[in-house]
Amino acid sequence: MTAGGRRLIFDAGTGIRPLGLELARQAPLDIDIYFTHTHLDHLSGLTFFSPLFDKRNSVRLWLATLSRPTR
């Protein structure tokens, strides 16, 4: 998603790999990746996201709170 000129990605499942290959052609990039929660299916593609490993890019990782609701 692009909003206000910023590229936003939500979660990093396996679909982030092909997205990364496409985005790598557009470097340098400024990307924010937001994780809604830390289940493996939302993280498993992150290590295959090629823009993360290109020094020309700026990639910020954001994580929702890890605190549990009190009962």
C-alpha positions in Angstrom: 0.0 0.0 0.0 1.2 3.5 -0.7 -0.2 6.4 1.5 1.0 9.9 1.6 4.0 9.0 -0.5 5.1 6.2 1.9 5.2 2.5 1.1 3.5 0.5 3.8 3.5 -3.3 4.1 1.4 -5.2 6.6 2.8 -8.5 7.8 5.4 -10.6 6.1 4.0 -14.0 5.1 5.3 -15.9 2.1 3.8 -13.4 -0.3 6.4 -10.8 0.7 9.0 -12.7 -1.3 7.6 -11.9 -4.8 6.8 -8.4 -3.7 10.4 -7.9 -2.6 11.7 -9.1 -6.0 9.4 -6.6 -7.7 10.4 -3.7 -5.4 14.1 -4.5 -5.6 14.0 -3.1 -9.1 12.9 0.3 -7.8 15.8 0.9 -5.2 16.4 3.0 -3.3 13.3 2.4 -1.3 11.8 3.8 1.9 9.5 1.1 3.4 7.6 0.5 6.7 6.6 -3.1 7.5 4.0 -3.4 10.2 3.4 -6.8 12.0 -0.1 -7.2 13.3 1.1 -10.1 15.5 4.0 -12.5 15.8 2.5 -15.8 14.5 4.9 -17.6 12.2 2.6 -17.2 9.2 3.0 -13.4 9.5 6.8 -13.5 9.8 8.0 -16.4 7.6 8.7 -14.4 4.5 10.8 -11.7 6.1 14.1 -13.4 5.6 13.4 -13.6 1.9 12.4 -10.0 1.4 15.3 -8.8 -0.8 15.0 -5.0 -0.2 15.8 -5.7 3.5 19.4 -6.6 2.5 20.1 -3.8 0.1 22.1 -1.0 1.8 20.5 1.6 -0.5 17.1 1.0 1.1 15.6 2.1 4.4 13.3 -0.5 5.9 11.6 0.1 9.3 10.0 -2.8 11.1 7.0 -2.0 13.4 5.4 -4.5 15.9 2.1 -4.3 17.6 2.2 -4.5 21.4 3.2 -7.8 22.9 1.3 -7.2 26.1 -1.5 -9.4 27.0 -4.9 -8.1 28.2 -5.4 -8.3 31.9 -8.2 -10.5 33.1 
